[in-house]
Every structure is written in C-alpha cells, then in structure tokens.
Amino acid sequence: MRYTLTARLLHWGTALALLMVGLIGLWLAWAAPEDEAFKLRLYNLHESFGISLFTLTLLRLLWRWRNPPPPITPPLPPAMARLAFATHAALYALLLALPLVGLMATNAWGFPLAAFGLLPIPSPVGKNAALAPLLSTLHTRLALALGLLVALHAGAALWHHWGRRDDTLTRMGFRRPGGGEGI
C-alpha cells in the first residue's frame, strides 16, 4: 500500500519549503548581503516560506489524522516502531515550533511581516529588545535540531529501503530499481 497522493504531495511540498527556508536561512546567517534592501527581501522570503511550512505542517497533521499512513511491509519490530513514531512526532513539533519562534523573533526585533509581501501577519509579541536575541538564538538552535532530525529521517528512509528492504520509500512514491511504482 502507498500513501495517498495528497499525503505524498504534502510531504514533498514540505520538503521543498524546508529546503527553501533552510537555504535562505543559511545564506542570511553566514553570507548576508551588504545591500540592506536585498537582505530584507531575503528575510521576507525566509519568513514567508516559514509560514508556508507551518501551514503545510498543519495540513499534513490534519490529513494524517483523517488518513492514517499505510502499514510498513514487513512490519517493524515494536522498539523500532516506537522510535519511528518519536522521530516523526519530533519532526512535526519542530516544523510547528520553528516558524512560530521565528515569527516572534522577527516581531521582537521590531519588524512587521507580510507573507510574500502581500498578506500581513499579526504580531504576537511586539518590539522587545530583551526578548529578541533570546528568540533568535532559540530559532537557530531549533533549526539545527530540525536539520539533524531531517538528516536522520532521510538516512533512516534509505536504510529501510536498502538495508531492511521494506516498502518505506515505495509507500512514499519511489520506485525500486527494476520495477515498482513511482509517484
């Protein structure tokens, strides 16, 4: 059995949004452009993709609640199933927390946010010079934790496919060499 088309599109949409927000975030952290106007546009894109990521995560959770994932064949041993559940729960928690903390940090620094320059997002915090650096540090640490979990998630998926030889990747739309279904 495979995930529904909607679940697969939400998964890969999340991966694409996460890649975009991550690459722009790394650019801003380590090679921020000198041009202030361009830097502000990059921040807006980073924050806008973050809002998109938050929204996609909520949609994924709603979809998953209404459409449980198909079982893995062969079934996982109980300890491995618990570890997989805990990893997915942590991924979802970080995918929700990271954009919220980022939004609060942006607001605490005194910057308004309009998603993709169009949709104004209400400020939950307001300017707060004492809170802003703490929220920014928390945002960075959560981003590092998410990056590590995503790497673990991808590595585990590959291990399931080539090491354990179960249907984890084929359920998400990949083909096995020499046959099988695709997206």
Beta strands, then each sheet from edge to edge (+ up, - down):
strand 1: 113-115
strand 2: 119-121
sheet 1: 1+ 2-
end
